[in-house]
Amino acid sequence: MTDEDWDERLARAPEATYFHTRAWAKLVTSTFPHCRDLGHRWIDPESGSEHLVPLFEWRRFPLLATHHSSFPFLYGGAIPASDPAQAPVLPRLAKRLARGDRSMRITGNPFEQLALSMEPIGALDPELERAGYEIRFDTTHVRTLPESDAAFWEEELTPARRNDVRRITKKGVVIEETRSLEDADAVYRLYLGSFARWGGRPGFVHPPAFYRALANDAAIRFTVARHEGRILGGTFTVRWNAKVHYLAGYFDPEARSLRPNVLLQIESIRSAIAGGFRWYDFLPSGGIAAVEEFKEGFGGAPLPFPILERRGRLHRLAARLRPGKPRF
């Protein structure tokens, strides 16, 4: 199967996201030097059905490798997400991947619930527990999009929000689509600057090449808020298979009076409506309440999804020697 065939087949599955595609795998492995692509076709032994499985090996240190069903820490799992009897295949896939002493991080996909009306895994079955898995849940925020811009602008946005847009626009703030690598570097600097506001430098930091690649990807819309030539903020949104994912957005805190985050978010949603997309996905918020409230203010409804994790012996040893460090 060629990469093009893989992506075309995925596009026929309503639950599939861009993070399952070969195009995304190429972008990730070309920009994260310690990430290797392991994606493959998997035959479910119980049903005999064939599934496409994105998979990556992430090696933080020479001896510590983890197999991820998504990268970097986004949605994963098999496509199709269910077998011909409509039973979820994620638990069977987890069993299949639990070989030897390797560490695993298998991320679920919230669009299984939205597109297929599937119930998410609620607890581990005994076989997965014996294989060393634990389950936890993350939460994204997703909203359906109205059919018309007027329904969003006039019926959803408060008068105060609409006045914000008019006021900021009159002050000369403009929203622009761009592919400029210089603009991508400017937004990357805003990303690095955000660490201090959200608790310090995290254990996992995106490389600058990742943001440059996002700016060059045809499926990703890169927009910036600009005022008198200065970038106040920028966002990257993935647009594929009826879905828009708000992948990243960073803003200059010194420009908060000009509300670039509000202006960019409103423009992004309106653009998604104009493009005929069905869902707008704000992506997980890292447990930051203020970020979650912001997304809920634009109609995002919380939607949990499971993450199955299994730590190999070397990761368990490293966790004892260096407590508090990233698990995977």
Summary of the structure (lengths in Angstrom):
residues: 328
radius of gyration: 20.4
end to end distance: 30.6
largest distance: 62.1
contacts: 1012
relative contact order: 0.16
helix: 37%
strand: 27%
